[in-house]
Amino acid sequence: EEAVELVIEAKDNDNKRFLDEASDLLFHYMVLLRAKGFSLDDVSEVLRSRHK
């Protein structure tokens, strides 16, 4: 749901609403990561390993 709302706001020119939705998405993503026992550092490491 949050991802869809972010995409919708990305098509508009209201930067505040876009950032509000981006913040909501990031918050829920971080909660999910923590619930699964991961962190943003774990995700960053995966991204780094893809670009070696």
PQR file with spaces between the fields and no chain letter, atoms N, CA, C, O and H, PARSE charges and radii, in Angstrom:
ATOM       1  N    GLU     1       0.832   -1.196    0.000 -0.4000 1.5000
ATOM       2  CA   GLU     1       0.000    0.000    0.000 -0.0000 2.0000
ATOM       3  C    GLU     1       0.870    1.252    0.000  0.5500 1.7000
ATOM       4  O    GLU     1       0.652    2.162   -0.799 -0.5500 1.4000
ATOM       5  N    GLU     2       1.851    1.298    0.888 -0.4000 1.5000
ATOM       6  CA   GLU     2       2.700    2.494    0.964 -0.0000 2.0000
ATOM       7  C    GLU     2       3.488    2.695   -0.329  0.5500 1.7000
ATOM       8  O    GLU     2       3.690    3.830   -0.762 -0.5500 1.4000
ATOM       9  H    GLU     2       2.028    0.558    1.537  0.4000 1.0000
ATOM      10  N    ALA     3       3.928    1.616   -0.939 -0.4000 1.5000
ATOM      11  CA   ALA     3       4.686    1.731   -2.191 -0.0000 2.0000
ATOM      12  C    ALA     3       3.819    2.306   -3.301  0.5500 1.7000
ATOM      13  O    ALA     3       4.281    3.125   -4.096 -0.5500 1.4000
ATOM      14  H    ALA     3       3.764    0.694   -0.587  0.4000 1.0000
ATOM      15  N    VAL     4       2.575    1.881   -3.355 -0.4000 1.5000
ATOM      16  CA   VAL     4       1.653    2.401   -4.369 -0.0000 2.0000
ATOM      17  C    VAL     4       1.422    3.888   -4.143  0.5500 1.7000
ATOM      18  O    VAL     4       1.428    4.671   -5.094 -0.5500 1.4000
ATOM      19  H    VAL     4       2.200    1.215   -2.709  0.4000 1.0000
ATOM      20  N    GLU     5       1.218    4.279   -2.897 -0.4000 1.5000
ATOM      21  CA   GLU     5       1.003    5.696   -2.590 -0.0000 2.0000
ATOM      22  C    GLU     5       2.223    6.524   -2.965  0.5500 1.7000
ATOM      23  O    GLU     5       2.084    7.648   -3.448 -0.5500 1.4000
ATOM      24  H    GLU     5       1.213    3.644   -2.125  0.4000 1.0000
ATOM      25  N    LEU     6       3.422    5.979   -2.747 -0.4000 1.5000
ATOM      26  CA   LEU     6       4.643    6.695   -3.111 -0.0000 2.0000
ATOM      27  C    LEU     6       4.722    6.895   -4.622  0.5500 1.7000
ATOM      28  O    LEU     6       5.075    7.980   -5.084 -0.5500 1.4000
ATOM      29  H    LEU     6       3.535    5.067   -2.354  0.4000 1.0000
ATOM      30  N    VAL     7       4.401    5.872   -5.384 -0.4000 1.5000
ATOM      31  CA   VAL     7       4.426    5.985   -6.848 -0.0000 2.0000
ATOM      32  C    VAL     7       3.423    7.027   -7.321  0.5500 1.7000
ATOM      33  O    VAL     7       3.723    7.819   -8.215 -0.5500 1.4000
ATOM      34  H    VAL     7       4.114    4.991   -5.009  0.4000 1.0000
ATOM      35  N    ILE     8       2.248    7.030   -6.735 -0.4000 1.5000
ATOM      36  CA   ILE     8       1.227    8.020   -7.100 -0.0000 2.0000
ATOM      37  C    ILE     8       1.745    9.428   -6.840  0.5500 1.7000
ATOM      38  O    ILE     8       1.610   10.311   -7.687 -0.5500 1.4000
ATOM      39  H    ILE     8       2.004    6.386   -6.010  0.4000 1.0000
ATOM      40  N    GLU     9       2.336    9.637   -5.671 -0.4000 1.5000
ATOM      41  CA   GLU     9       2.847   10.973   -5.329 -0.0000 2.0000
ATOM      42  C    GLU     9       4.044   11.356   -6.188  0.5500 1.7000
ATOM      43  O    GLU     9       4.273   12.541   -6.428 -0.5500 1.4000
ATOM      44  H    GLU     9       2.447    8.920   -4.982  0.4000 1.0000
ATOM      45  N    ALA    10       4.808   10.380   -6.653 -0.4000 1.5000
ATOM      46  CA   ALA    10       5.976   10.673   -7.490 -0.0000 2.0000
ATOM      47  C    ALA    10       5.563   11.293   -8.817  0.5500 1.7000
ATOM      48  O    ALA    10       6.338   12.020   -9.439 -0.5500 1.4000
ATOM      49  H    ALA    10       4.623    9.417   -6.458  0.4000 1.0000
ATOM      50  N    LYS    11       4.351   11.007   -9.244 -0.4000 1.5000
ATOM      51  CA   LYS    11       3.863   11.542  -10.511 -0.0000 2.0000
ATOM      52  C    LYS    11       3.387   12.987  -10.388  0.5500 1.7000
ATOM      53  O    LYS    11       3.221   13.675  -11.395 -0.5500 1.4000
ATOM      54  H    LYS    11       3.721   10.417   -8.739  0.4000 1.0000
ATOM      55  N    ASP    12       3.168   13.447   -9.164 -0.4000 1.5000
ATOM      56  CA   ASP    12       2.709   14.816   -8.927 -0.0000 2.0000
ATOM      57  C    ASP    12       3.894   15.721   -8.612  0.5500 1.7000
ATOM      58  O    ASP    12       5.032   15.258   -8.527 -0.5500 1.4000
ATOM      59  H    ASP    12       3.302   12.889   -8.345  0.4000 1.0000
ATOM      60  N    ASN    13       3.626   16.990   -8.443 -0.4000 1.5000
ATOM      61  CA   ASN    13       4.680   17.955   -8.140 -0.0000 2.0000
ATOM      62  C    ASN    13       4.677   18.403   -6.690  0.5500 1.7000
ATOM      63  O    ASN    13       5.305   19.407   -6.355 -0.5500 1.4000
ATOM      64  H    ASN    13       2.702   17.366   -8.512  0.4000 1.0000
ATOM      65  N    ASP    14       3.979   17.675   -5.820 -0.4000 1.5000
ATOM      66  CA   ASP    14       3.902   18.039   -4.408 -0.0000 2.0000
ATOM      67  C    ASP    14       5.006   17.301   -3.647  0.5500 1.7000
ATOM      68  O    ASP    14       4.823   16.167   -3.202 -0.5500 1.4000
ATOM      69  H    ASP    14       3.468   16.860   -6.092  0.4000 1.0000
ATOM      70  N    ASN    15       6.151   17.966   -3.508 -0.4000 1.5000
ATOM      71  CA   ASN    15       7.304   17.328   -2.881 -0.0000 2.0000
ATOM      72  C    ASN    15       7.060   16.949   -1.431  0.5500 1.7000
ATOM      73  O    ASN    15       7.593   15.941   -0.967 -0.5500 1.4000
ATOM      74  H    ASN    15       6.300   18.887   -3.869  0.4000 1.0000
ATOM      75  N    LYS    16       6.269   17.730   -0.701 -0.4000 1.5000
ATOM      76  CA   LYS    16       5.991   17.406    0.697 -0.0000 2.0000
ATOM      77  C    LYS    16       5.233   16.090    0.795  0.5500 1.7000
ATOM      78  O    LYS    16       5.581   15.230    1.605 -0.5500 1.4000
ATOM      79  H    LYS    16       5.837   18.549   -1.078  0.4000 1.0000
ATOM      80  N    ARG    17       4.216   15.932   -0.012 -0.4000 1.5000
ATOM      81  CA   ARG    17       3.438   14.678    0.022 -0.0000 2.0000
ATOM      82  C    ARG    17       4.298   13.496   -0.420  0.5500 1.7000
ATOM      83  O    ARG    17       4.185   12.398    0.125 -0.5500 1.4000
ATOM      84  H    ARG    17       3.934   16.631   -0.670  0.4000 1.0000
ATOM      85  N    PHE    18       5.157   13.729   -1.414 -0.4000 1.5000
ATOM      86  CA   PHE    18       6.067   12.672   -1.850 -0.0000 2.0000
ATOM      87  C    PHE    18       6.974   12.240   -0.703  0.5500 1.7000
ATOM      88  O    PHE    18       7.136   11.046   -0.449 -0.5500 1.4000
ATOM      89  H    PHE    18       5.249   14.620   -1.857  0.4000 1.0000
ATOM      90  N    LEU    19       7.565   13.212   -0.012 -0.4000 1.5000
ATOM      91  CA   LEU    19       8.450   12.880    1.105 -0.0000 2.0000
ATOM      92  C    LEU    19       7.691   12.240    2.258  0.5500 1.7000
ATOM      93  O    LEU    19       8.223   11.362    2.937 -0.5500 1.4000
ATOM      94  H    LEU    19       7.434   14.182   -0.218  0.4000 1.0000
ATOM      95  N    ASP    20       6.457   12.668    2.487 -0.4000 1.5000
ATOM      96  CA   ASP    20       5.626   12.025    3.514 -0.0000 2.0000
ATOM      97  C    ASP    20       5.436   10.546    3.193  0.5500 1.7000
ATOM      98  O    ASP    20       5.588    9.694    4.069 -0.5500 1.4000
ATOM      99  H    ASP    20       6.025   13.381    1.935  0.4000 1.0000
ATOM     100  N    GLU    21       5.108   10.243    1.955 -0.4000 1.5000
ATOM     101  CA   GLU    21       4.890    8.846    1.560 -0.0000 2.0000
ATOM     102  C    GLU    21       6.197    8.060    1.564  0.5500 1.7000
ATOM     103  O    GLU    21       6.212    6.888    1.943 -0.5500 1.4000
ATOM     104  H    GLU    21       4.985   10.934    1.243  0.4000 1.0000
ATOM     105  N    ALA    22       7.291    8.692    1.148 -0.4000 1.5000
ATOM     106  CA   ALA    22       8.597    8.028    1.183 -0.0000 2.0000
ATOM     107  C    ALA    22       8.973    7.684    2.622  0.5500 1.7000
ATOM     108  O    ALA    22       9.514    6.611    2.891 -0.5500 1.4000
ATOM     109  H    ALA    22       7.278    9.644    0.840  0.4000 1.0000
ATOM     110  N    SER    23       8.684    8.600    3.540 -0.4000 1.5000
ATOM     111  CA   SER    23       8.960    8.355    4.958 -0.0000 2.0000
ATOM     112  C    SER    23       8.130    7.199    5.487  0.5500 1.7000
ATOM     113  O    SER    23       8.637    6.354    6.225 -0.5500 1.4000
ATOM     114  H    SER    23       8.245    9.471    3.321  0.4000 1.0000
ATOM     115  N    ASP    24       6.859    7.158    5.116 -0.4000 1.5000
ATOM     116  CA   ASP    24       5.989    6.056    5.544 -0.0000 2.0000
ATOM     117  C    ASP    24       6.515    4.719    5.029  0.5500 1.7000
ATOM     118  O    ASP    24       6.571    3.736    5.768 -0.5500 1.4000
ATOM     119  H    ASP    24       6.447    7.845    4.517  0.4000 1.0000
ATOM     120  N    LEU    25       6.899    4.693    3.760 -0.4000 1.5000
ATOM     121  CA   LEU    25       7.400    3.453    3.172 -0.0000 2.0000
ATOM     122  C    LEU    25       8.680    3.001    3.870  0.5500 1.7000
ATOM     123  O    LEU    25       8.828    1.826    4.207 -0.5500 1.4000
ATOM     124  H    LEU    25       6.854    5.491    3.160  0.4000 1.0000
ATOM     125  N    LEU    26       9.594    3.926    4.081 -0.4000 1.5000
ATOM     126  CA   LEU    26      10.855    3.589    4.734 -0.0000 2.0000
ATOM     127  C    LEU    26      10.620    3.090    6.156  0.5500 1.7000
ATOM     128  O    LEU    26      11.259    2.131    6.589 -0.5500 1.4000
ATOM     129  H    LEU    26       9.475    4.881    3.807  0.4000 1.0000
ATOM     130  N    PHE    27       9.719    3.726    6.878 -0.4000 1.5000
ATOM     131  CA   PHE    27       9.400    3.302    8.245 -0.0000 2.0000
ATOM     132  C    PHE    27       8.907    1.855    8.258  0.5500 1.7000
ATOM     133  O    PHE    27       9.406    1.028    9.021 -0.5500 1.4000
ATOM     134  H    PHE    27       9.200    4.505    6.526  0.4000 1.0000
ATOM     135  N    HIS    28       7.936    1.564    7.416 -0.4000 1.5000
ATOM     136  CA   HIS    28       7.368    0.211    7.400 -0.0000 2.0000
ATOM     137  C    HIS    28       8.394   -0.816    6.921  0.5500 1.7000
ATOM     138  O    HIS    28       8.408   -1.951    7.398 -0.5500 1.4000
ATOM     139  H    HIS    28       7.532    2.236    6.796  0.4000 1.0000
ATOM     140  N    TYR    29       9.239   -0.426    5.992 -0.4000 1.5000
ATOM     141  CA   TYR    29      10.305   -1.305    5.515 -0.0000 2.0000
ATOM     142  C    TYR    29      11.282   -1.620    6.648  0.5500 1.7000
ATOM     143  O    TYR    29      11.689   -2.769    6.822 -0.5500 1.4000
ATOM     144  H    TYR    29       9.228    0.496    5.605  0.4000 1.0000
ATOM     145  N    MET    30      11.655   -0.599    7.416 -0.4000 1.5000
ATOM     146  CA   MET    30      12.580   -0.800    8.526 -0.0000 2.0000
ATOM     147  C    MET    30      11.963   -1.672    9.616  0.5500 1.7000
ATOM     148  O    MET    30      12.656   -2.496   10.213 -0.5500 1.4000
ATOM     149  H    MET    30      11.325    0.335    7.275  0.4000 1.0000
ATOM     150  N    VAL    31      10.679   -1.502    9.879 -0.4000 1.5000
ATOM     151  CA   VAL    31       9.988   -2.347   10.856 -0.0000 2.0000
ATOM     152  C    VAL    31      10.009   -3.803   10.382  0.5500 1.7000
ATOM     153  O    VAL    31      10.272   -4.710   11.171 -0.5500 1.4000
ATOM     154  H    VAL    31      10.116   -0.833    9.394  0.4000 1.0000
ATOM     155  N    LEU    32       9.733   -4.022    9.106 -0.4000 1.5000
ATOM     156  CA   LEU    32       9.735   -5.375    8.558 -0.0000 2.0000
ATOM     157  C    LEU    32      11.132   -5.992    8.612  0.5500 1.7000
ATOM     158  O    LEU    32      11.287   -7.155    8.984 -0.5500 1.4000
ATOM     159  H    LEU    32       9.519   -3.285    8.465  0.4000 1.0000
ATOM     160  N    LEU    33      12.146   -5.210    8.239 -0.4000 1.5000
ATOM     161  CA   LEU    33      13.516   -5.711    8.331 -0.0000 2.0000
ATOM     162  C    LEU    33      13.833   -6.167    9.745  0.5500 1.7000
ATOM     163  O    LEU    33      14.361   -7.260    9.948 -0.5500 1.4000
ATOM     164  H    LEU    33      12.020   -4.265    7.937  0.4000 1.0000
ATOM     165  N    ARG    34      13.510   -5.328   10.720 -0.4000 1.5000
ATOM     166  CA   ARG    34      13.792   -5.642   12.127 -0.0000 2.0000
ATOM     167  C    ARG    34      13.029   -6.891   12.556  0.5500 1.7000
ATOM     168  O    ARG    34      13.576   -7.737   13.264 -0.5500 1.4000
ATOM     169  H    ARG    34      13.082   -4.440   10.554  0.4000 1.0000
ATOM     170  N    ALA    35      11.784   -7.012   12.138 -0.4000 1.5000
ATOM     171  CA   ALA    35      10.975   -8.185   12.500 -0.0000 2.0000
ATOM     172  C    ALA    35      11.580   -9.470   11.939  0.5500 1.7000
ATOM     173  O    ALA    35      11.429  -10.542   12.524 -0.5500 1.4000
ATOM     174  H    ALA    35      11.340   -6.325   11.564  0.4000 1.0000
ATOM     175  N    LYS    36      12.269   -9.353   10.793 -0.4000 1.5000
ATOM     176  CA   LYS    36      12.912  -10.512   10.179 -0.0000 2.0000
ATOM     177  C    LYS    36      14.341  -10.703   10.672  0.5500 1.7000
ATOM     178  O    LYS    36      15.023  -11.642   10.261 -0.5500 1.4000
ATOM     179  H    LYS    36      12.392   -8.481   10.318  0.4000 1.0000
ATOM     180  N    GLY    37      14.801   -9.801   11.566 -0.4000 1.5000
ATOM     181  CA   GLY    37      16.140   -9.926   12.131 -0.0000 2.0000
ATOM     182  C    GLY    37      17.238   -9.292   11.300  0.5500 1.7000
ATOM     183  O    GLY    37      18.411   -9.631   11.461 -0.5500 1.4000
ATOM     184  H    GLY    37      14.247   -9.038   11.900  0.4000 1.0000
ATOM     185  N    PHE    38      16.874   -8.377   10.415 -0.4000 1.5000
ATOM     186  CA   PHE    38      17.848   -7.712    9.558 -0.0000 2.0000
ATOM     187  C    PHE    38      17.881   -6.215    9.835  0.5500 1.7000
ATOM     188  O    PHE    38      17.053   -5.685   10.576 -0.5500 1.4000
ATOM     189  H    PHE    38      15.922   -8.101   10.285  0.4000 1.0000
ATOM     190  N    SER    39      18.855   -5.546    9.222 -0.4000 1.5000
ATOM     191  CA   SER    39      18.984   -4.093    9.361 -0.0000 2.0000
ATOM     192  C    SER    39      19.265   -3.487    7.988  0.5500 1.7000
ATOM     193  O    SER    39      19.477   -4.205    7.011 -0.5500 1.4000
ATOM     194  H    SER    39      19.527   -5.977    8.620  0.4000 1.0000
ATOM     195  N    LEU    40      19.264   -2.168    7.931 -0.4000 1.5000
ATOM     196  CA   LEU    40      19.623   -1.495    6.678 -0.0000 2.0000
ATOM     197  C    LEU    40      21.066   -1.796    6.290  0.5500 1.7000
ATOM     198  O    LEU    40      21.399   -1.819    5.105 -0.5500 1.4000
ATOM     199  H    LEU    40      19.092   -1.585    8.725  0.4000 1.0000
ATOM     200  N    ASP    41      21.921   -2.028    7.284 -0.4000 1.5000
ATOM     201  CA   ASP    41      23.302   -2.405    6.983 -0.0000 2.0000
ATOM     202  C    ASP    41      23.356   -3.723    6.211  0.5500 1.7000
ATOM     203  O    ASP    41      24.168   -3.878    5.299 -0.5500 1.4000
ATOM     204  H    ASP    41      21.650   -2.010    8.246  0.4000 1.0000
ATOM     205  N    ASP    42      22.498   -4.664    6.574 -0.4000 1.5000
ATOM     206  CA   ASP    42      22.448   -5.938    5.848 -0.0000 2.0000
ATOM     207  C    ASP    42      22.054   -5.714    4.390  0.5500 1.7000
ATOM     208  O    ASP    42      22.630   -6.321    3.487 -0.5500 1.4000
ATOM     209  H    ASP    42      21.838   -4.538    7.315  0.4000 1.0000
ATOM     210  N    VAL    43      21.091   -4.859    4.169 -0.4000 1.5000
ATOM     211  CA   VAL    43      20.653   -4.546    2.807 -0.0000 2.0000
ATOM     212  C    VAL    43      21.775   -3.837    2.052  0.5500 1.7000
ATOM     213  O    VAL    43      22.024   -4.136    0.884 -0.5500 1.4000
ATOM     214  H    VAL    43      20.623   -4.367    4.903  0.4000 1.0000
ATOM     215  N    SER    44      22.444   -2.908    2.709 -0.4000 1.5000
ATOM     216  CA   SER    44      23.558   -2.191    2.080 -0.0000 2.0000
ATOM     217  C    SER    44      24.666   -3.149    1.665  0.5500 1.7000
ATOM     218  O    SER    44      25.273   -2.985    0.607 -0.5500 1.4000
ATOM     219  H    SER    44      22.242   -2.665    3.658  0.4000 1.0000
ATOM     220  N    GLU    45      24.926   -4.144    2.496 -0.4000 1.5000
ATOM     221  CA   GLU    45      25.959   -5.127    2.167 -0.0000 2.0000
ATOM     222  C    GLU    45      25.584   -5.928    0.920  0.5500 1.7000
ATOM     223  O    GLU    45      26.440   -6.198    0.077 -0.5500 1.4000
ATOM     224  H    GLU    45      24.433   -4.278    3.356  0.4000 1.0000
ATOM     225  N    VAL    46      24.331   -6.304    0.798 -0.4000 1.5000
ATOM     226  CA   VAL    46      23.877   -7.014   -0.403 -0.0000 2.0000
ATOM     227  C    VAL    46      24.080   -6.130   -1.632  0.5500 1.7000
ATOM     228  O    VAL    46      24.565   -6.600   -2.661 -0.5500 1.4000
ATOM     229  H    VAL    46      23.635   -6.085    1.483  0.4000 1.0000
ATOM     230  N    LEU    47      23.712   -4.863   -1.528 -0.4000 1.5000
ATOM     231  CA   LEU    47      23.880   -3.946   -2.663 -0.0000 2.0000
ATOM     232  C    LEU    47      25.353   -3.779   -3.026  0.5500 1.7000
ATOM     233  O    LEU    47      25.709   -3.772   -4.204 -0.5500 1.4000
ATOM     234  H    LEU    47      23.317   -4.482   -0.692  0.4000 1.0000
ATOM     235  N    ARG    48      26.209   -3.644   -2.008 -0.4000 1.5000
ATOM     236  CA   ARG    48      27.647   -3.517   -2.274 -0.0000 2.0000
ATOM     237  C    ARG    48      28.181   -4.762   -2.979  0.5500 1.7000
ATOM     238  O    ARG    48      28.982   -4.657   -3.907 -0.5500 1.4000
ATOM     239  H    ARG    48      25.920   -3.650   -1.051  0.4000 1.0000
ATOM     240  N    SER    49      27.736   -5.937   -2.540 -0.4000 1.5000
ATOM     241  CA   SER    49      28.238   -7.182   -3.137 -0.0000 2.0000
ATOM     242  C    SER    49      27.813   -7.317   -4.598  0.5500 1.7000
ATOM     243  O    SER    49      28.488   -7.993   -5.374 -0.5500 1.4000
ATOM     244  H    SER    49      27.085   -6.023   -1.786  0.4000 1.0000
ATOM     245  N    ARG    50      26.736   -6.703   -4.972 -0.4000 1.5000
ATOM     246  CA   ARG    50      26.271   -6.770   -6.360 -0.0000 2.0000
ATOM     247  C    ARG    50      27.109   -5.911   -7.297  0.5500 1.7000
ATOM     248  O    ARG    50      27.088   -6.111   -8.511 -0.5500 1.4000
ATOM     249  H    ARG    50      26.187   -6.154   -4.341  0.4000 1.0000
ATOM     250  N    HIS    51      27.840   -4.962   -6.742 -0.4000 1.5000
ATOM     251  CA   HIS    51      28.587   -4.009   -7.568 -0.0000 2.0000
ATOM     252  C    HIS    51      30.089   -4.213   -7.470  0.5500 1.7000
ATOM     253  O    HIS    51      30.859   -3.279   -7.695 -0.5500 1.4000
ATOM     254  H    HIS    51      27.857   -4.799   -5.755  0.4000 1.0000
ATOM     255  N    LYS    52      30.511   -5.421   -7.139 -0.4000 1.5000
ATOM     256  CA   LYS    52      31.955   -5.706   -7.064 -0.0000 2.0000
ATOM     257  C    LYS    52      32.464   -6.189   -8.392  0.5500 1.7000
ATOM     258  O    LYS    52      33.653   -6.479   -8.530 -0.5500 1.4000
ATOM     259  H    LYS    52      29.885   -6.180   -6.956  0.4000 1.0000
